[in-house]
């Protein structure tokens, strides 16, 4: 744990899934990668993703790695920030 560092609040609920799908398609994510991208946006860990999708931890990690490569980001924080900056939440 790094002191003074925290991930942004999950933003999935404030986004419409249709427009996030379009954004994820822009990055050429596969259907499975899109599923995992939503879980990443919800703040899920690799293990939680593996458990929820009934896949191995190594498969979850591989998908996450591919998502980060396709989105040209280094990690979860940067991924979430990138997606949020390109698709800001709609005001309530």
Residue pairs with C-beta under 8 A, 6 or more apart in sequence:
5 77
7 43
7 76
7 77
7 80
8 77
8 80
8 81
8 84
10 41
10 42
10 43
11 41
11 80
11 83
11 84
11 89
12 20
12 38
12 41
12 42
14 89
14 90
14 92
15 41
15 87
15 89
15 90
16 90
17 38
19 87
20 37
20 38
20 41
20 83
20 87
21 34
23 83
23 86
23 87
24 33
24 34
24 37
25 34
27 67
27 70
27 71
28 70
29 37
29 67
29 70
32 63
33 63
33 66
33 67
33 70
35 53
36 49
36 53
36 60
36 63
36 64
36 67
37 67
37 79
37 83
39 48
39 49
39 52
39 53
40 49
40 64
40 67
40 76
40 79
40 80
41 80
41 83
44 52
46 57
46 60
46 61
46 64
47 57
47 60
49 55
49 60
49 63
49 64
50 56
50 57
50 59
50 60
53 60
67 79
68 74
68 75
68 79
71 79
71 82
71 83
73 79
73 82
